[in-house]
Amino acid sequence: MLKKIPHTYVIIFGIILLSAVMTWIVPGGEYQRETVDVNGVTRQVVVNNSFQYKDHQPQTWQVFSAFFTGFNNAAGIFAFILIIGGAFWIINDSKSIDVGIGSFLDSLKSFEHVKWIQKIGVDNIIFVMIMLMFSIFGAVFGMSEETIAFIIIFVPLSIKMGYDSILGVALCFVAAGLGFAGAILNPFTIGIAQWLSNLTLFSGIEYRLFCWIVINLVGFTFILRYAHKIRKNPQASLVYEEDEFWRKKNEENENAIEYFLPKQAFFVYTIISILLVITSFEYTETTLKIGQAEIGVYAFPIITLLFVVLGALSLRKTVHYFVLNLLLFTIMLLIVGVMGYGWYVGEIASLFLGMGIAGGIAAGNSSNKITKLFIEGAADILSAALVVGLAGGIIVILQDGRIIDTILYSISTAMNDMGKVSSVSMMYFFQTCLNIIIPSGSGKAALTMPMMSQFSDLIGISRQATVMAFQFGDGFTNMITPTSGILVGVLGVAKIPYPKWVKWLTPLMIVLIITGLLLLIPTVTMTLNGF
């Protein structure tokens, strides 16, 4: 008889208890820190050679208060998840996403007779295109939190196509994670790490581009092979039982679809068109930042023109296509906002909330029904939001116990008297382990790079190689560490138990970590541009 898999909450609380035990064993210590301006953002960075042992602060009853503190620290992500859940619940009530998925699958059938597409597989082509898009987003502007919003789209799509929720998560979250790890122009990791290492921003891009391609090939191959396995035998999925929720939901939505076009849809179309026209005059040209490059684009005028034309066309048949049009342009505005105006979870959540309300009005719902639907959606996703705060409690215990800096100091001193390959490998291992404790890429860069970059000078390793060790170490384990609020939020939305996710992802994680190690070797054995 199989033992029941522990709930995600149980696992994370167990890690909190383990962290509390460590605060009794590991000596306390602290680095001095100074405030610097990193790419226009104030950061606390470590002062080199400033570590001193301090009295540790053993944690006891704090394992219970850590939940509140972690929840408080993650309030932004918590609110983001609730708002996304509520907004998409309104959209889902209109059955628009189901209509879109059905139309998408019907359109795929028209390509099945083409021989070369038959050989490759229509599904494979679609999956690669989706993953490539999200990987580029991860590599260029560090997409991570934003993937939570797409889970609600790709998981039902994956189930409808005969696959499972794990594949739905892999298409967006894992793909963005692969891009994040193989970052090309990510300002939150590469930008900060290179700045703190006194390197030209985004230098060494040629080799990092090569690494991004290799990492994607490894990740995409693993995901496509898994998709083929599940397509042949859906019951081979680790989450076959959990996916019954999504299968029932798809079936209910199919039976409940009614095509209609209320007058409110034309009202919403008119109001949004007017708002976009006004915005186009106020923000005629947008400067999109891609790495160090800045490109001036008439983003809002273009979006306005497209919305006016496509919105009018979508209103010719049924409101479902108009709501899908709203979703499409919400995503377009998200990209422009993130790359052009530095939007974060607050602005993105507001954007999706506006989409949900507009979609609800367009579907002919009253204000009371829209409110009721939003509350239902927030309630449905509440467990996923709460686990974010619980995961944050792990970091709270380690920080309050004053042992994070001790761990940092102990591992860094262990790298003395090693060869170049061994040293860069040890840096990579150190960053990988540290990422389990500190999942924030920018925070970890501020903590480690001032010290690591100067340490690399002493042992004759390029600072660029040190940055890449940080980049890989920071990127891969984001997809598996339970301290990542984004990961636990994604899994909560997808209804995937954390232990089953770990079981599925572990083989890929091992291959990626080994791949990262192999890609680091040329940085200390070969002459590479920018290194």
Phi, psi and omega in degrees: 000127183286139176287145180289134180291131180299146176296151179305320179300319181296316181297313183293319178295326175298321178292324176299316178298317179297319178297321179295321177298320180299328180292345175272337187259314184282132179297149177282157178188159181213145167265149168285149181231153176228155181266127178229162177263117181246107180053040178085002180241133180285129180228148171268120181241156182285138173274127183298144177058032183248007184291137175220138175290140179230168174294129178283165182240086181304135183260132179234268180295346181296345178298337178272320179287342180298329179297314180296314181295317178297320177297317179296319180292331183257022185303324181297313179292323179301310180296322180301313182296317180297316181293318177300315179299316179294317182296316182287334176295322177296314180296317181297327180298332179283351182067017183292319180295323178295320176297318180296317178297317178298316179295321179298314181293324177295321180292330178296327182297332181290344180263352187293339182277347179286124190299311184292331176287323176301319182293317180283319183105121180301316181300317181299318179297314180297316182297317181295319179297317179295312182296321180297319179299312182289327177295321177296317178301318179293323183282331187266312180233020171068040179303129176211290180303326184298336183294337180302322181294332184273345178301321183292343178267312190278333177294309176300323178299314181298317179297317181297328182277359178097015180250212182224178183291331178299317178296319179302319178291321182297323183300325181249306185292309181293320179299316177295325178294323176296317177294321179298318180291322180265035189313132177261311184227018184300112183290339184277342178241293181299314182302310181292316182297317180290322179297315180291339179265007180059041176252155175297130184303129176063022172289160184073021186293333183298312181288325178294326176297318176299316180296320179299319179296315181297314181298319178295319179301317179296310183294314181297320180299315179299315183293318180293323176295321178294318179300318179298320180296315182289326178298320180288324182215089182304330182287352176284351180293139177295336185247028182301318180292315180298328183287354176301328176302313182286324179295318178295320181295317177298318181294317178298317181293324179298317183287342187257003184287126174232130182271127182204167182215087181288159180296332181300333180297321178291326177296313179298317178302316181294313182297313181295321178299317179296316179298320179292323177296316178298316179297324180296324178286326181282322179238070185297314180239136180245135177266107178274128181261118177237096188067230176276341183284144176234125184241123178278123182226141175277065189297307184291320174300321179293314179299319180299313180299315180296319181295317180300316182287306183291326177297317179296319179294322182291337181275003181282340186243289186215157182295337182301319180290328177291319178295321175298324176297320176299317179297316179301313183284337172296317179294320178297317178293325177300313181297315179296318181295317181291314185277336183256333186230010175065033180297148175232201189299327180298309180292321181293318178299319179297321179298313180291327177297316176300320178298316181297315180295315179298318179295322178294318178295316181300328181280001176088016181278148175282166180298322179295319180291322178299316179298315179300317179295320180298316180297319178298318179294318178296321179293321181296328185259004185301319182298325178292324180288320182296325183293338176297316179294321179296318179296323178296338179296333178298312181294322179301314181299314182293322179290312181294332176283351177062042180244352180298314181294327177296317178299316179300313182294317183296317182288322181294321180289337179289348183271000178293149174062035175248159174288173184297312181296317179296321182293314180292328176294320179293322176299317180297314179298319180298313180295324179296315180292319181296332181294336177290328180272321182234090184286350180286119181296312181293322179294320179291325177297315179296329182281321191253327190293323178302324180278314185294323182294321179285328176296323180295328177298320184293328184257006174079028177255140178299139177298331178296323177295323178295321178295320180291325176297321176294316183301311180290317181297326179282327191278310190296310187286354172302334184277357185223340184290132181288350178276354179278113178298329180292315180298309183294330175293316178300312181294325178296317179295321182279353181065036180255121177298138183303316180301323180289325176296317179298317180298319180289319189277337186306314178301317178295321181297318179298315180296319181294318180296319177295318178300316178300319179297316179295323180288339178282332184302314178299337181292341179243356181244348183232159175270111182243146180299126179091355182252000000 
